[in-house]
Amino acid sequence: MYRPEIKVLDCTIRDGGLMNDHQFAPELVRNVYKAASEAGIDYVELGYMADESQFDRAKFGAMKFCREDDLAKAVDGVDNGAKLSVMVDIGRVDPEAIPPKSDSVIDMMRIASYVKDIDKAIDLVNQIHAKGYETTINVMAVSHARERELDEALIQLEKESAADVVYLVDSFGALYSEQIAYMAKKYISLMPSKEIGIHAHNNQQLAFGNTIEAIIQNINYLDATIFGIGRAAGNCPMELLLGFLKNPKFDLRPILELIGSDFLKMQKEIEWGYTIPYAVTGILDLHPRAGMAHLKTEQRDDFRSFYEKLLNEANV
C-alpha cells in the first residue's frame, strides 16, 4: 500500500510504558528511537509530558516526564532521526511551562481527550500550536461516545482547533472493520481541513486489520508499536504495518533486529498482548483494567467465571 501522504508514528515507549510505569533503561529508549529512525518511521513518541508535582519521579521513569535533557540523551547523534513526539494529558501539564518549539527537541505534541473534555482539549492544543509545535488531538474511547455528541465534537474541532491531525482511537479494542470504515468517513466528512489518524488496540486481534481498513478509507496517520507492545492487549504491531506498506522509504530490518535482541526478553518480564481476559473486555467494549486485574489473581486462567462476572456487572 504505497501512498506518499502516509505518516507512521511509533509509540512503543509511550504506550508500552503504561505497563511498567515507564521504567525503561535509557539504552532501550535510545535503541528504539535509533531503530525507528533507521527504519524510516516518521515520528517516535517517547512518552508523556507529565507535571512532576502530580507524579513521583521515584515511581515513574524519565519518559513519564519527557524533560528536554532526558530526550536529548535519547536522540542526540542519531543520523536522519525521526521527528519526536510526546503526549500531553489534559490537567496533567502546565501549558505555561512548555517552551517554544525553537527551544525544544520535540516536534509534535499530542493531546488525549474524551469527547466530554473537547473544550479543554481545544484550549490546550491551541496554546501548544501557537508555540510552534505540530499538534494532534486523540479522541479516546469513541466506541463509548454517543453519536450526536461525537459529531458535535468533531465539528467543533474543525471550526475551533488548530490541531493538524485528529485521531480516531479504539481505546478498548472493541471496534470492527465496518465500524472503522464508518468512523473514518465521518471524521473525514466533518473535518475536511484536518488529517485523520488511527490508534488501534489489539484486544480482539484486530489492531492491524483495523489499521489496514483505516488506510483504505484514506486515513494517513498510523500509530503502531514494536512487537505490539502497549497497555494490556497492546497495539498494531509495527513490523506488520511496515510489511504491509509498500513504501520503499521503510526498512523492516532494524525493527526485526530489535525485537530479537530486546523485545522477546522484555515480553517475559512485562506481560502484554492478546489474552482471553483482554479479548473479553474487547468483546464487551469495556476498559481493559478488569482484565489486567484478573490476570494478577490466582484464578487468572478461569476465563468463564471472568466472562460471567463481567456479564453480570454489565447486566447483559
N, C-alpha and C positions, 0 to 999 in steps of 0.2 A: 504494500500500500504506500505508494510514493506521492506525497503532497508537500510541496515546499513550505506551506504555511504551518505545518505541524510543528509544535514545540513539545519536547519531553522534559518533564520535571521529576527528578529523583528526590523522594522524601524518605529515604532509608533511615537516616539518623533521626530526623524529626519524629516520624511515626513509629519507628522501631523503639525510640527512647521511651515511649509510653509503657513499654513492657519492663523496663529496668531503671526507671527514674533518670534516664539519660546518663547512666553510669558507663559510658563508653570510654575506653582508653583513647587518649589524644592520637595515638598512632593509627587506630582504626578509623577515626573520623577523617584523618588526612588520607588514609588509603582509599576510603570511599570516594572522597572528593577527587582524588587523583584518577582512580579508575573510571569514574563517571566522566571526567574531563577527557580522558583518553578515548572513551567510547563515543564521544561526540554528543553527549547529552547536553541539552541547552541550559538547564537550571539544576542546581543542587540545593535542597533545603536542609540546612544543618541543625535546625532546632527552633525553639521559641525565644521570643524576647520578653521574658517574664520579669516582673518587678521583684527585686531581691528583698524588698520589705514584706512581700507576701509569701515567699518561698525560701526555704532554708538551704543555703549552699552546702551545709554538711550532709543533707539528704540527697540533693539533686546534683547531677553532673553539670559541667560547664555549658553544654548545649541546651540546657533549660533556659539559660540567660542570654546566650549569644552576645557576649561583650566583644568589643572590637579587637582586643588583644588576643582573646581565645580564637576568634575567627581567623585572624591574621596567621596564627600558627598553623591552621588547617590549610590555608590556601596559598601562602607565600611561596613563590618559586615553582609553582605548578604551571608548566607551559600550556598555553591555549586553554586556560582554566574556564570551566563553566561559570555562568552567572550565578551569583549567590543569593539565596532566598532564605527568609525567616518567616515564621508565623507569629501573629500577634493576636492574643485573645482580648476581647473587649473587657475592660475593667482590670486587666492584669498588667497594664503598661501605662506609664505616664507619657502621653504624646509630646509634652514639652521637653522630655528628656531625650527624645530621639534626635540625633544630629542631622544636619542637612546631608543629602546624598554626597556632596562633594567632600565630606569629612568621614565617609564610611566605606567599608569594603562591600557592603550589602547593596545589591542591585534591586531586589524585589521584596516587598513586604506583603504578606497575605493575611487578611483578616477573616477569622472564622466567626460565623454568626448564624443563629437560628432566625427564622422568619420573624419571630416576635421582637427581635432586637435590631431589626434592619435600620431603624433610625439612628441608633448608636453606631452601627457599622458604617453607615454613610458619613456620619460626622468624623469618625476616626480615619476612614480611608481618604477623605478629602484633605484632612490635615497632613497625613503622611505623603499623599501625592504632591501636595504643594511644596514639600521639602525636596522633591526631585526624584522620588523612587517610582519604579514600576509597581503597580498595585493590583491586587485581586480581592474580591470578596467571595468566600467559600460558603455557600448557603447549605447548612448542615441539615441532616435528617429530613430530606424532602419527602421521604416516604410517609412521614407523620404529619406533614403540613396539609392543611385544608386547601383545596384547590383555589378557592377565591382569594384566600389570604396570600398564597404563593404568587398568584397572578398580580395582586396589588403590590407585593414586594418587588417583583421583577420590573414592573412598570415604574415604580419609584426609583429603582436602581438605574434604569435607563435615563430617567429625567434628572436625577439629583446627584448621582455619584460620579466621581472621577475615576473609578476603578477601570483598569484596562481590560480585565478579564473577570467574568463571573463564573464560578464553579458550581456544577451540579454534583452534590456529594451524597452518595448512598451510604450513610453512616452505619446502618445496621445490616448491610449486605442483604437487603430484602427485595430489591428490585430485579425484574426480569427484563430481557432484551426489548420486549414490546413496550414496557414502561419507560425504559431508557430512550427509545425512539420517540415516544410521545413527549417526554420531558424535553428532549433535545429540540424538537420542533417548537415547543412552547418557548423555551429560552431564546432561541434564535429569532422567533417572530416578535416577541415582546421587547427584545433588546438588540435591535439591528445594528447599533453602533458599537456593541461590545463583542470581544472574543469570548467564546464559551469554553470551559474546561470540564473535565470529568475526573472524579476521585472515587474509585470503586473499592468496596470491601469484599472479602472473599468468603463470607460465611457459607454460601451455597455453591462455592467453587465457580462463581460467575464473574469474578472481577475482570479477568482477561476477556471473556466473551462480551461482557457489557462494555468494556473499553473499545473493543472492535466495533460494536454496534454504534457507539458514540462517534467513532471515526467515520463510519458510513454516513452518519447523519450530519457530517460537516463540523463536528467539534474538533478544535485544533490543539487545545492544551491538554496534555495527557499526563496524569500522575502515575507513578509506579515505584516499586522498591525492589532492591536486590534480594532475590530469593523469596520475594513476597513478604518480607518482614514487616510487622506492624502490630498495632493493638489487636489482641485476640486472634481472629482468623486471618489477619493481615490484609494485604493489598494486591493489586495487579502485579505479577512478577515482572521485573524489568527485563529479564532475559527473554521472556516470551514476547513482550512487546517489541523489543528491538529486533527479534527474529521475524516478527510479522511485518514491521515497517521496512519496505524495500527501498530504503533511502541509503545511498552509498556513503553518506556522512557518518553513519553509525557503524561502530565496530564492536561486535559482541565479545571479542576475546578478553578484554580487560575485566569484564563483568564475570565471565566464567572462571577466570583465574582467581578472582577474589572470593567467589563462592567456595571454591575448593580449598583455598588457603585459610579462610576465616569464618565463613558463614555456616558451614557444616558443623564445625565445633561449637559455634555460638548457639545453634539451634538446640543443642543438647543442654545448654545452660539456661537459655531463655526460651520458654515454650510459646510458639506462635504457629499459626497455620490452621488449616481445616481440621476440625474435630467435630464429633457429633453434638456436644453441647452448643457450639457456635452455630452449627447447622440449624439446630432447633430454634435458637434466638433469631436467626435469619428468616426461617420459615414463618415464625410468629411475629416478625417485624418488631423485635424487642432489642433494647440495648444489650450488648454482649456482656455487661457486668455480671449478669446472672450466671452465664456460662463460665466466666472467669472465676467466680466464687465457687461454683460447683466443682471445678477441676482442682481446687485446693482441699477438697474434703476426701475422707476415706472411701466415700461412695462415688468417686469420680467416674467409674465405669457403669454405674447404674443409670443408663440413659432413659429407660422407660419411666422410672419414677421422676426423673428430672423433667421430662416432657409433660407428664401428667400434672406435676406441681405447677408448671407454668400455665398449662391449660386452665387449671382451677383458679389460679390467680387472675387470669385474664377473663374468666367466666366465659370461655369459648365452648 
